[in-house]
Amino acid sequence: MLRGLLSEAAQTASPFDPELRRHYRRLKFRRGSGVAKVAIARKLAVRLYWKLREAAAPVPPARMQGSSAISVVDPRPSTN
């Protein structure tokens, strides 16, 4: 179901976004329209994933009743 929705969104978005339009036309010429539609749908899915990931706010550490005021764990995520 999601693939179908993303394919419809790709068909709608490709005429309006120059990058998607260029990619779609190149793939349509090389591989055919079906493959091009699915590839553009995948590009939209990746864009959606990163938009949602950037929008997600980090959850602050929970304080338990009776815990000390000093944080034992660094609330910032490690960059490893």
Rosetta blueprint (number, residue, H / E / L):
1 M L
2 L H
3 R H
4 G H
5 L H
6 L H
7 S H
8 E H
9 A H
10 A H
11 Q H
12 T H
13 A H
14 S L
15 P L
16 F L
17 D L
18 P H
19 E H
20 L H
21 R H
22 R H
23 H H
24 Y H
25 R H
26 R H
27 L H
28 K H
29 F H
30 R H
31 R H
32 G L
33 S H
34 G H
35 V H
36 A H
37 K H
38 V H
39 A H
40 I H
41 A H
42 R H
43 K H
44 L H
45 A H
46 V H
47 R H
48 L H
49 Y H
50 W H
51 K H
52 L H
53 R H
54 E H
55 A H
56 A L
57 A L
58 P L
59 V L
60 P L
61 P L
62 A L
63 R L
64 M L
65 Q L
66 G L
67 S L
68 S L
69 A L
70 I L
71 S L
72 V L
73 V L
74 D L
75 P L
76 R L
77 P L
78 S L
79 T L
80 N L
